[in-house]
């Protein structure tokens, strides 16, 4: 399943709960830091320290979804 599609995740987990009597595995295909052009699909996206305004602005500028409102 697409691990970035909330409706798909919900549908998959709903179907998974209906499975009885046998093992089940769900595989979610994802992209690290999806929708951030600065670090998308780069290993360093797993450990980003945002401890100053310059760093915050850098990563916020990379977002393709501009609706994020994080207090900093």
SEMIVO-698769 format. One record per residue: x, y, z of N, C-alpha, C in turn; residue number from 1. Coordinates in nm, 2 decimals, decimal comma. Last residue first. Example, Ala and Ser with C-alpha at 12.3 -4.5 7.8 and 13.67 -1.06 7.14 Angstrom:
residues 2
+--------+---------+--------+---------+----------+--------+--------+---------+--------+------+
: n.east : n.north :   n.up : ca.east : ca.north :  ca.up : c.east : c.north :   c.up : resi :
+--------+---------+--------+---------+----------+--------+--------+---------+--------+------+
:   1,28 :   -0,22 :   0,71 :    1,37 :    -0,11 :   0,71 :   1,29 :    0,00 :   0,79 :    2 :
:   1,32 :   -0,57 :   0,78 :    1,23 :    -0,45 :   0,78 :   1,32 :   -0,33 :   0,78 :    1 :
+--------+---------+--------+---------+----------+--------+--------+---------+--------+------+
end
This chain:
residues 72
+--------+---------+--------+---------+----------+--------+--------+---------+--------+------+
: n.east : n.north :   n.up : ca.east : ca.north :  ca.up : c.east : c.north :   c.up : resi :
+--------+---------+--------+---------+----------+--------+--------+---------+--------+------+
:   0,75 :    2,80 :   1,62 :    0,90 :     2,80 :   1,65 :   0,93 :    2,94 :   1,69 :   72 :
:   0,49 :    2,59 :   1,55 :    0,54 :     2,70 :   1,63 :   0,69 :    2,69 :   1,65 :   71 :
:   0,40 :    2,52 :   1,22 :    0,47 :     2,47 :   1,34 :   0,52 :    2,59 :   1,42 :   70 :
:   0,19 :    2,46 :   0,99 :    0,21 :     2,57 :   1,08 :   0,27 :    2,52 :   1,21 :   69 :
:   0,16 :    2,37 :   0,65 :    0,22 :     2,34 :   0,79 :   0,23 :    2,47 :   0,87 :   68 :
:   0,09 :    2,42 :   0,40 :   -0,01 :     2,44 :   0,50 :   0,04 :    2,41 :   0,64 :   67 :
:   0,25 :    2,38 :   0,18 :    0,28 :     2,50 :   0,26 :   0,18 :    2,52 :   0,37 :   66 :
:   0,42 :    2,13 :   0,06 :    0,28 :     2,15 :   0,12 :   0,30 :    2,26 :   0,21 :   65 :
:   0,68 :    2,12 :   0,00 :    0,59 :     2,14 :  -0,11 :   0,45 :    2,17 :  -0,06 :   64 :
:   0,94 :    2,24 :   0,20 :    0,81 :     2,18 :   0,19 :   0,73 :    2,22 :   0,07 :   63 :
:   1,16 :    2,40 :   0,20 :    1,17 :     2,28 :   0,12 :   1,03 :    2,21 :   0,11 :   62 :
:   1,11 :    2,59 :   0,40 :    1,12 :     2,63 :   0,26 :   1,11 :    2,51 :   0,16 :   61 :
:   1,15 :    2,43 :   0,62 :    1,02 :     2,48 :   0,59 :   1,01 :    2,52 :   0,45 :   60 :
:   1,43 :    2,41 :   0,62 :    1,35 :     2,29 :   0,60 :   1,20 :    2,33 :   0,57 :   59 :
:   1,51 :    2,68 :   0,65 :    1,56 :     2,60 :   0,55 :   1,47 :    2,48 :   0,52 :   58 :
:   1,38 :    2,76 :   0,89 :    1,34 :     2,82 :   0,77 :   1,39 :    2,74 :   0,65 :   57 :
:   1,53 :    2,59 :   1,08 :    1,38 :     2,58 :   1,06 :   1,34 :    2,64 :   0,93 :   56 :
:   1,78 :    2,70 :   1,05 :    1,76 :     2,56 :   1,01 :   1,61 :    2,54 :   0,99 :   55 :
:   1,73 :    2,96 :   1,15 :    1,78 :     2,94 :   1,01 :   1,76 :    2,80 :   0,96 :   54 :
:   1,64 :    2,92 :   1,41 :    1,55 :     2,98 :   1,31 :   1,60 :    2,95 :   1,17 :   53 :
:   1,75 :    2,61 :   1,55 :    1,76 :     2,76 :   1,54 :   1,67 :    2,80 :   1,42 :   52 :
:   1,73 :    2,34 :   1,56 :    1,75 :     2,41 :   1,69 :   1,77 :    2,56 :   1,68 :   51 :
:   1,65 :    2,06 :   1,45 :    1,60 :     2,20 :   1,42 :   1,61 :    2,28 :   1,55 :   50 :
:   1,80 :    1,78 :   1,32 :    1,79 :     1,87 :   1,45 :   1,76 :    2,01 :   1,40 :   49 :
:   1,70 :    1,49 :   1,18 :    1,72 :     1,63 :   1,16 :   1,70 :    1,71 :   1,29 :   48 :
:   1,71 :    1,20 :   1,10 :    1,77 :     1,26 :   1,22 :   1,80 :    1,41 :   1,19 :   47 :
:   1,62 :    1,12 :   0,85 :    1,58 :     1,05 :   0,97 :   1,62 :    1,12 :   1,10 :   46 :
:   1,74 :    1,25 :   0,65 :    1,61 :     1,29 :   0,69 :   1,56 :    1,23 :   0,81 :   45 :
:   1,97 :    1,13 :   0,57 :    1,98 :     1,22 :   0,68 :   1,85 :    1,28 :   0,73 :   44 :
:   1,90 :    0,97 :   0,34 :    1,92 :     0,91 :   0,48 :   1,92 :    1,01 :   0,59 :   43 :
:   1,65 :    1,11 :   0,13 :    1,79 :     1,11 :   0,18 :   1,80 :    1,05 :   0,32 :   42 :
:   1,39 :    1,16 :   0,05 :    1,46 :     1,03 :   0,01 :   1,61 :    1,03 :   0,04 :   41 :
:   1,41 :    1,51 :   0,08 :    1,33 :     1,39 :   0,04 :   1,42 :    1,28 :  -0,01 :   40 :
:   1,53 :    1,74 :   0,17 :    1,58 :     1,61 :   0,23 :   1,50 :    1,49 :   0,18 :   39 :
:   1,43 :    1,95 :   0,02 :    1,56 :     1,96 :   0,08 :   1,62 :    1,83 :   0,12 :   38 :
:   1,17 :    1,90 :  -0,05 :    1,27 :     1,90 :  -0,15 :   1,41 :    1,90 :  -0,10 :   37 :
:   0,94 :    1,72 :   0,10 :    1,04 :     1,82 :   0,14 :   1,16 :    1,81 :   0,04 :   36 :
:   0,77 :    1,51 :   0,03 :    0,73 :     1,64 :   0,00 :   0,82 :    1,75 :   0,06 :   35 :
:   0,89 :    1,27 :   0,26 :    0,82 :     1,30 :   0,14 :   0,77 :    1,44 :   0,14 :   34 :
:   1,09 :    1,16 :   0,42 :    1,07 :     1,30 :   0,42 :   0,99 :    1,35 :   0,30 :   33 :
:   1,12 :    0,86 :   0,24 :    1,17 :     0,94 :   0,35 :   1,15 :    1,09 :   0,33 :   32 :
:   0,83 :    0,71 :   0,12 :    0,95 :     0,79 :   0,08 :   0,99 :    0,87 :   0,20 :   31 :
:   0,69 :    0,38 :   0,13 :    0,70 :     0,52 :   0,17 :   0,83 :    0,58 :   0,11 :   30 :
:   0,47 :    0,12 :   0,13 :    0,57 :     0,18 :   0,05 :   0,57 :    0,33 :   0,08 :   29 :
:   0,40 :   -0,11 :   0,37 :    0,37 :     0,03 :   0,33 :   0,49 :    0,09 :   0,26 :   28 :
:   0,26 :   -0,41 :   0,41 :    0,38 :    -0,35 :   0,36 :   0,34 :   -0,21 :   0,31 :   27 :
:   0,14 :   -0,63 :   0,65 :    0,10 :    -0,51 :   0,56 :   0,24 :   -0,44 :   0,53 :   26 :
:   0,06 :   -0,96 :   0,69 :    0,16 :    -0,86 :   0,69 :   0,11 :   -0,75 :   0,60 :   25 :
:  -0,07 :   -1,23 :   0,89 :   -0,09 :    -1,12 :   0,80 :   0,02 :   -1,02 :   0,81 :   24 :
:  -0,16 :   -1,57 :   0,95 :   -0,07 :    -1,46 :   0,96 :  -0,10 :   -1,35 :   0,86 :   23 :
:  -0,50 :   -1,67 :   1,01 :   -0,37 :    -1,68 :   0,94 :  -0,29 :   -1,56 :   0,96 :   22 :
:  -0,74 :   -1,62 :   1,15 :   -0,69 :    -1,75 :   1,14 :  -0,56 :   -1,77 :   1,06 :   21 :
:  -0,89 :   -1,35 :   0,96 :   -0,89 :    -1,43 :   1,08 :  -0,82 :   -1,57 :   1,05 :   20 :
:  -0,93 :   -1,02 :   0,86 :   -0,86 :    -1,14 :   0,84 :  -0,85 :   -1,22 :   0,97 :   19 :
:  -1,02 :   -0,77 :   0,95 :   -1,12 :    -0,87 :   0,91 :  -1,06 :   -1,01 :   0,89 :   18 :
:  -0,80 :   -0,61 :   0,97 :   -0,87 :    -0,66 :   1,09 :  -0,97 :   -0,76 :   1,07 :   17 :
:  -0,74 :   -0,56 :   0,70 :   -0,65 :    -0,65 :   0,78 :  -0,72 :   -0,70 :   0,91 :   16 :
:  -0,94 :   -0,38 :   0,63 :   -0,94 :    -0,51 :   0,57 :  -0,86 :   -0,61 :   0,65 :   15 :
:  -0,84 :   -0,17 :   0,79 :   -0,98 :    -0,22 :   0,81 :  -0,99 :   -0,36 :   0,75 :   14 :
:  -0,59 :   -0,13 :   0,67 :   -0,60 :    -0,17 :   0,81 :  -0,74 :   -0,23 :   0,85 :   13 :
:  -0,67 :   -0,04 :   0,42 :   -0,59 :    -0,16 :   0,43 :  -0,60 :   -0,21 :   0,57 :   12 :
:  -0,82 :    0,20 :   0,48 :   -0,88 :     0,09 :   0,41 :  -0,81 :   -0,04 :   0,43 :   11 :
:  -0,61 :    0,35 :   0,60 :   -0,73 :     0,32 :   0,67 :  -0,80 :    0,20 :   0,61 :   10 :
:  -0,44 :    0,37 :   0,38 :   -0,39 :     0,31 :   0,50 :  -0,51 :    0,27 :   0,58 :    9 :
:  -0,60 :    0,51 :   0,20 :   -0,55 :     0,38 :   0,17 :  -0,50 :    0,30 :   0,29 :    8 :
:  -0,63 :    0,76 :   0,33 :   -0,75 :     0,68 :   0,31 :  -0,71 :    0,53 :   0,27 :    7 :
:  -0,35 :    0,84 :   0,34 :   -0,43 :     0,81 :   0,46 :  -0,55 :    0,73 :   0,44 :    6 :
:  -0,08 :    0,76 :   0,18 :   -0,22 :     0,78 :   0,14 :  -0,31 :    0,74 :   0,26 :    5 :
:   0,17 :    0,69 :   0,23 :    0,14 :     0,83 :   0,24 :   0,00 :    0,86 :   0,21 :    4 :
:   0,21 :    0,42 :   0,17 :    0,22 :     0,46 :   0,31 :   0,20 :    0,61 :   0,33 :    3 :
:   0,03 :    0,23 :  -0,04 :    0,10 :     0,36 :  -0,04 :   0,10 :    0,41 :   0,11 :    2 :
:   0,08 :   -0,12 :   0,00 :    0,00 :     0,00 :   0,00 :   0,09 :    0,12 :   0,00 :    1 :
+--------+---------+--------+---------+----------+--------+--------+---------+--------+------+
end
